[in-house]
């Protein structure tokens, strides 16, 4: 299984982790990261990448992700929809196949950041054909641990015996703590695929965009391209 904080319009590394595990726990109980990826991501514009950010209520520095509400006094929905539909992907090969679902996503007035992030994740999972079950950590119970201990407690509660971790956790994840809970550790070692981006020359590829970028450019071939990069 894997555990990861919710991301708005998640990138391909996030989807790769989803595709490689048999249960995905959305870690919504930890502190919200300002200038993190829970409420923003990049899409490929005509020139430089475009950063789409969902404004959130100020709250306290210790606010958990699940407590974070969206600041709808700002016109972020129309801005994000216009960026995707007009500036970034209007002429992409597979934009029209997903245009209606994108429009419906931004027609809804979202209040809770995690709900929005999960909606964008599920939309991408459907489009890619990823069927891994997802559950929120807050639905599994209360966990007192931090970092490695927290991951171990969540895995144990979910009945996992292998934890799939991203490379970013190598500096803090303690395999011995996981082992004490009877949980093995595997590293994702994600390799970013290279594909044709419709507004760029083949030798001018821009990685680490939201996974929508691959979807709008490759359509039904997106999951094969993502999996092929692993080899």
C-alpha positions as CSV (number, residue, x, y, z in Angstrom):
1,X,0.0,0.0,0.0
2,X,1.0,3.7,-0.2
3,X,0.3,6.8,1.8
4,X,0.4,10.3,0.4
5,X,-1.0,13.8,1.1
6,X,-3.8,14.9,-1.2
7,X,-2.7,16.9,-4.2
8,X,-4.7,19.2,-6.4
9,X,-4.4,18.1,-10.0
10,X,-1.7,15.6,-9.0
11,X,1.4,15.0,-11.2
12,X,2.5,11.7,-12.8
13,X,4.6,10.5,-9.9
14,X,1.5,10.6,-7.7
15,X,-0.5,8.6,-10.3
16,X,2.3,6.1,-10.7
17,X,2.3,5.4,-7.0
18,X,-1.5,5.0,-7.1
19,X,-1.2,2.5,-10.0
20,X,1.5,0.4,-8.3
21,X,-0.2,-0.2,-5.0
22,X,-3.3,-2.2,-3.9
23,X,-4.5,0.4,-1.4
24,X,-3.9,4.1,-1.3
25,X,-4.3,6.1,1.9
26,X,-4.9,9.8,1.5
27,X,-2.9,11.4,4.4
28,X,-5.3,14.3,5.3
29,X,-4.5,14.3,9.0
30,X,-1.1,16.1,8.8
31,X,-0.2,19.7,8.8
32,X,-1.1,21.7,5.7
33,X,2.0,22.8,3.8
34,X,2.1,26.4,2.7
35,X,3.6,26.6,-0.7
36,X,3.3,22.8,-1.0
37,X,1.3,20.8,-3.6
38,X,-1.9,20.2,-1.7
39,X,-3.5,23.2,-3.4
40,X,-1.5,23.9,-6.5
41,X,0.3,22.5,-9.5
42,X,1.7,23.4,-12.9
43,X,0.2,22.9,-16.3
44,X,2.1,23.4,-19.6
45,X,1.5,26.8,-21.2
46,X,2.6,28.1,-24.5
47,X,5.8,29.4,-22.9
48,X,6.7,28.9,-19.3
49,X,4.6,26.5,-17.2
50,X,1.5,28.0,-15.6
51,X,1.0,27.6,-11.8
52,X,-2.6,27.1,-10.8
53,X,-3.2,27.7,-7.1
54,X,-6.4,27.2,-5.1
55,X,-6.7,30.0,-2.5
56,X,-7.3,28.7,1.0
57,X,-8.4,30.3,4.3
58,X,-5.6,31.7,6.3
59,X,-6.4,29.8,9.6
60,X,-3.5,28.7,11.8
61,X,-0.1,27.5,10.9
62,X,-0.9,24.2,12.6
63,X,-4.1,23.6,10.5
64,X,-4.4,20.0,9.2
65,X,-5.1,19.4,5.6
66,X,-8.6,18.1,6.3
67,X,-9.4,21.4,8.1
68,X,-8.4,23.6,5.2
69,X,-11.3,25.4,3.5
70,X,-11.2,27.2,0.1
71,X,-11.3,30.9,-0.1
72,X,-14.1,31.4,-2.7
73,X,-14.0,35.1,-2.4
74,X,-11.4,34.8,-5.1
75,X,-12.4,33.9,-8.7
76,X,-10.0,30.9,-8.9
77,X,-12.4,28.5,-10.6
78,X,-13.0,30.6,-13.7
79,X,-9.3,31.5,-13.8
80,X,-8.2,27.8,-13.7
81,X,-10.9,26.7,-16.2
82,X,-9.9,29.5,-18.6
83,X,-6.2,28.6,-18.3
84,X,-6.9,24.9,-19.2
85,X,-9.6,25.5,-21.8
86,X,-8.2,28.5,-23.7
87,X,-4.5,29.1,-23.0
88,X,-3.0,25.7,-22.4
89,X,-4.9,22.8,-23.9
90,X,-7.6,24.0,-26.3
91,X,-5.7,22.6,-29.3
92,X,-4.3,19.5,-27.5
93,X,-5.2,16.2,-29.3
94,X,-7.5,14.8,-26.5
95,X,-8.8,18.0,-24.9
96,X,-12.3,17.7,-26.4
97,X,-12.8,14.2,-24.9
98,X,-12.4,15.5,-21.4
99,X,-13.7,19.1,-21.8
100,X,-17.1,18.4,-20.4
101,X,-15.8,16.8,-17.2
102,X,-13.4,19.6,-16.7
103,X,-16.2,22.1,-17.1
104,X,-18.3,20.3,-14.6
105,X,-15.4,20.2,-12.1
106,X,-15.0,24.0,-12.2
107,X,-18.8,24.7,-12.3
108,X,-19.1,23.3,-8.7
109,X,-18.4,25.6,-5.8
110,X,-16.0,23.6,-3.7
111,X,-15.7,24.4,0.1
112,X,-13.2,21.8,1.3
113,X,-9.7,21.5,-0.1
114,X,-9.4,17.8,0.4
115,X,-12.7,17.1,-1.4
116,X,-11.5,19.1,-4.4
117,X,-8.1,17.4,-4.4
118,X,-9.7,14.0,-4.3
119,X,-12.1,14.9,-7.0
120,X,-9.3,15.9,-9.4
121,X,-7.5,12.6,-8.4
122,X,-10.5,10.4,-9.1
123,X,-11.1,12.2,-12.4
124,X,-7.6,11.4,-13.5
125,X,-7.9,7.8,-12.2
126,X,-11.0,7.2,-14.3
127,X,-9.4,8.7,-17.4
128,X,-6.1,6.7,-17.0
129,X,-8.0,3.5,-16.0
130,X,-6.5,3.2,-12.5
131,X,-8.8,1.3,-10.2
132,X,-6.8,1.3,-6.9
133,X,-9.1,1.8,-3.9
134,X,-8.5,5.0,-1.9
135,X,-9.4,5.8,1.7
136,X,-8.7,8.9,3.8
137,X,-6.5,8.5,6.9
138,X,-9.1,10.4,8.9
139,X,-11.5,7.6,8.1
140,X,-9.2,4.9,9.5
141,X,-8.9,6.4,13.0
142,X,-6.7,8.6,15.1
143,X,-2.9,8.1,14.9
144,X,-0.5,9.5,17.5
145,X,2.8,8.8,15.7
146,X,5.0,11.1,13.7
147,X,6.8,10.5,10.4
148,X,7.9,6.8,10.3
149,X,5.8,5.8,13.3
150,X,2.7,7.5,11.7
151,X,3.2,5.6,8.5
152,X,3.7,2.3,10.4
153,X,0.6,2.9,12.4
154,X,-1.5,3.6,9.3
155,X,-0.1,0.6,7.5
156,X,-0.8,-1.7,10.5
157,X,-4.4,-0.4,10.8
158,X,-5.0,-1.0,7.1
159,X,-3.5,-4.5,7.3
160,X,-0.6,-3.8,4.9
161,X,2.6,-5.9,4.8
162,X,4.5,-3.8,2.2
163,X,4.8,0.0,2.1
164,X,5.5,1.7,-1.2
165,X,7.4,5.0,-0.6
166,X,8.4,7.9,-2.8
167,X,12.0,9.0,-3.0
168,X,11.4,12.1,-1.0
169,X,11.1,10.1,2.2
170,X,14.6,8.6,2.0
171,X,15.9,11.3,4.4
172,X,13.5,10.4,7.2
173,X,11.7,7.1,6.7
174,X,13.1,4.5,9.1
175,X,12.8,0.9,7.8
176,X,13.4,-0.5,11.3
177,X,10.3,1.2,12.7
178,X,8.2,-0.3,9.8
179,X,9.8,-3.7,10.4
180,X,8.7,-3.6,14.1
181,X,5.2,-3.4,12.9
182,X,5.7,-6.3,10.4
183,X,5.8,-4.0,7.4
184,X,8.4,-4.2,4.6
185,X,9.6,-1.2,2.6
186,X,9.8,-0.7,-1.2
187,X,10.9,2.4,-3.0
188,X,8.9,3.8,-5.9
189,X,12.0,5.0,-7.9
190,X,9.7,6.9,-10.3
191,X,10.9,7.6,-13.8
192,X,9.2,10.4,-15.6
193,X,8.0,9.5,-19.1
194,X,8.8,11.7,-22.1
195,X,6.0,12.3,-24.6
196,X,4.9,14.8,-27.2
197,X,3.6,18.0,-25.8
198,X,1.4,19.7,-28.4
199,X,2.7,23.3,-28.0
200,X,6.4,22.3,-27.9
201,X,9.2,20.9,-30.0
202,X,10.1,17.3,-29.2
203,X,13.4,18.3,-27.7
204,X,11.8,21.0,-25.5
205,X,9.9,18.6,-23.2
206,X,8.8,20.1,-19.8
207,X,8.5,17.4,-17.0
208,X,6.6,17.4,-13.7
209,X,3.4,19.0,-15.0
210,X,0.0,18.0,-13.7
211,X,-1.0,14.5,-15.0
212,X,-3.6,16.3,-17.1
213,X,-0.8,17.2,-19.5
214,X,-0.1,13.6,-20.5
215,X,-3.8,12.9,-20.6
216,X,-4.6,15.7,-23.0
217,X,-1.7,14.9,-25.2
218,X,-1.9,11.1,-25.3
219,X,-5.4,10.2,-24.4
220,X,-6.1,6.5,-24.0
221,X,-2.4,5.7,-24.4
222,X,-1.6,7.6,-21.2
223,X,-1.4,4.7,-18.8
224,X,0.7,2.6,-21.1
225,X,3.2,5.5,-21.4
226,X,3.3,5.9,-17.7
227,X,3.9,2.2,-17.1
228,X,6.4,1.9,-19.9
229,X,8.7,4.5,-18.2
230,X,9.2,2.1,-15.3
231,X,11.2,-0.3,-17.5
